[in-house]
Amino acid sequence: RGNSNTQERFDQLVEFLCVFAPEDIAFLTADREFIGTQWFALLMAEPVTRFRIRIRESQLLFDGQQSLKTTIVFQDLQPQQSKGLSGKRRLWGHWLYLAGLRLEDGSLLVVATNHAPSTAIADYALRWGIETLFGCLKTRGFCLEATQIKDPERLKKLIALLTLAFCWAHRVGEGVGEHPTFAMSIHTQCQPRHSIGQSNRS
């Protein structure tokens, strides 16, 4: 299932904080489904969790006098242009900083944050590496969703193992890109034993 409810997100955050101290977390990034009054109230509660969360283009932003759609507030942006609003805007009952970026396809990327809006877009961009990981685990090679495992603990171990495998594969790919002869070396070392044996007999 692609979506989660607020309680599930709360449980995941609490579990994460049991492993990592709040001061060890630079910031939390999340996409547009991770929104809502209760979710932001959780993040703003003590200890405050720094976050970079994308919001929808149709979201209303209140500046203290009027409410305007996100698309109107950032309508002056040209493709690849970005800006951070000078003051906070209220959304879901909280006053937050906002930064926006006009993407090449003309769509708008707006990030809500509770601190340092000047780096919000660049920080959020780091999340795309995680999206790449999820895409590879689910459809491009690892086929995680094809597993028959249902036990949560075993699933955690499987995901951890596949993540390590992906990181190893990614690092090998970087090596191949930087040193083309590296690929030749890997190919030679990874020949099946029966092929090497047949080659020797010939």
C-alpha positions in Angstrom: 0.0 0.0 0.0 1.4 3.3 -1.1 -0.2 5.5 1.6 -0.2 5.6 5.4 -2.3 7.3 8.0 -1.2 9.7 10.7 -1.1 7.0 13.4 1.2 4.8 11.3 3.5 7.8 10.6 3.5 8.6 14.3 4.4 5.1 15.3 7.2 5.0 12.7 8.6 8.3 13.9 8.5 7.1 17.6 10.3 3.9 16.6 12.9 5.9 14.7 13.5 8.2 17.7 14.1 5.2 19.9 17.1 4.5 17.8 18.4 7.9 16.8 18.5 10.9 19.2 16.7 14.1 18.0 20.0 15.9 17.9 21.3 13.4 15.5 18.6 14.1 12.9 19.5 16.9 10.5 15.9 17.1 9.2 13.0 15.0 8.0 11.9 15.0 4.4 8.6 13.8 3.1 6.3 14.1 0.0 2.9 15.6 -0.3 0.9 12.8 1.3 2.7 13.6 4.6 0.6 16.6 5.6 -2.2 17.5 7.9 -2.9 19.3 11.2 -2.1 16.3 13.4 1.0 15.4 11.6 2.5 18.9 11.8 1.4 19.1 15.4 3.5 16.0 16.1 6.5 17.4 14.4 6.3 20.7 16.1 5.9 19.1 19.6 8.8 18.8 21.9 11.4 17.7 21.0 10.8 19.6 17.7 11.7 17.6 14.6 13.2 19.7 11.9 11.5 19.0 8.6 11.4 19.7 4.8 8.0 18.6 3.5 6.5 19.2 0.1 3.0 20.6 0.0 0.4 20.6 -2.8 0.1 23.5 -5.3 -3.5 24.0 -4.3 -2.7 24.6 -0.6 -4.0 27.8 0.9 -1.4 30.0 2.6 -2.4 32.6 5.2 -0.1 35.6 5.7 -2.0 37.2 8.5 -4.3 39.2 6.2 -5.5 37.0 3.4 -5.3 33.4 2.2 -3.8 32.7 -1.3 -3.2 29.5 -3.2 0.4 28.3 -3.4 0.4 28.7 -7.2 -0.4 32.4 -6.8 2.2 33.1 -4.1 4.9 31.6 -6.4 3.5 32.6 -9.8 6.4 34.8 -10.6 8.9 31.9 -10.7 10.4 30.9 -14.1 11.6 27.4 -14.8 14.6 26.6 -12.6 14.0 29.7 -10.5 13.5 29.4 -6.7 12.8 31.7 -3.8 12.0 31.6 -0.1 9.2 33.7 1.3 10.4 36.4 3.7 7.9 35.7 6.4 6.0 32.7 7.7 2.7 31.5 6.4 0.0 29.6 8.4 -1.1 26.2 7.1 -2.7 23.4 9.1 -2.7 25.6 12.2 1.0 26.3 12.2 3.2 29.2 11.1 5.9 27.8 8.8 8.5 29.0 6.4 8.1 28.2 2.7 10.4 27.9 -0.3 9.4 27.2 -3.9 11.1 26.0 -7.1 9.7 26.1 -10.6 10.6 22.8 -12.3 11.6 22.4 -15.9 8.1 21.0 -16.8 6.5 24.1 -15.4 5.2 22.4 -12.3 5.8 23.9 -8.8 7.7 22.4 -6.0 7.0 24.1 -2.6 8.6 22.9 0.6 7.3 23.8 4.1 9.9 23.9 6.9 10.1 25.0 10.5 13.7 26.4 10.1 16.3 27.6 7.6 14.2 28.2 4.5 17.2 29.2 2.5 18.4 25.6 2.2 14.9 24.0 2.2 14.9 23.2 -1.6 18.4 21.8 -1.7 17.8 19.8 1.5 14.5 18.3 0.0 16.4 17.4 -3.1 18.4 14.8 -1.1 15.1 12.9 -0.8 15.2 12.0 -4.5 18.1 9.6 -3.8 15.7 7.7 -1.4 13.1 7.6 -4.1 15.6 6.0 -6.4 16.3 3.4 -3.8 12.6 2.6 -3.4 12.1 2.4 -7.2 15.0 0.0 -7.5 13.9 -2.2 -4.6 10.3 -2.4 -5.9 10.5 -2.6 -9.7 14.0 -2.2 -11.2 15.8 -5.4 -10.3 15.1 -6.4 -6.7 11.3 -6.9 -7.0 10.7 -6.5 -3.3 6.9 -6.5 -3.7 7.1 -10.0 -5.1 8.1 -11.4 -1.7 5.8 -13.8 0.1 7.2 -12.7 3.5 4.5 -11.2 5.8 6.1 -11.2 9.2 7.1 -7.6 10.0 10.4 -8.5 11.6 11.5 -10.7 8.7 10.4 -7.9 6.3 12.6 -5.4 8.2 15.6 -7.7 7.8 14.9 -8.3 4.1 14.6 -4.5 3.4 17.9 -3.9 5.3 19.6 -6.6 3.3 18.3 -5.4 0.0 19.3 -1.8 0.9 22.9 -3.0 1.5 22.8 -4.9 -1.8 21.6 -1.8 -3.6 24.4 0.3 -2.0 27.0 -2.2 -3.1 25.6 -2.3 -6.6 25.5 1.5 -6.8 29.1 1.7 -5.7 30.2 -0.8 -8.3 28.3 1.2 -10.9 30.2 4.3 -9.9 33.4 2.4 -10.2 32.5 1.3 -13.7 31.6 4.8 -14.7 34.9 6.3 -13.3 37.1 3.4 -14.6 35.8 1.6 -17.7 38.5 -1.1 -17.3 37.0 -1.9 -14.0 34.0 -3.4 -15.8 36.3 -5.7 -17.8 37.9 -6.9 -14.6 34.5 -7.6 -13.0 33.3 -9.5 -16.1 36.4 -11.7 -16.1 36.2 -12.5 -12.4 32.5 -13.3 -12.5 32.5 -15.8 -15.3 30.7 -19.0 -14.4 33.0 -21.8 -13.2 31.7 -24.2 -15.9 32.5 -21.6 -18.6 36.1 -21.2 -17.3 36.5 -24.9 -17.1 35.3 -25.4 -20.7 37.6 -22.6 -21.8 40.6 -24.4 -20.2 39.7 -27.7 -21.7 39.6 -26.2 -25.2 
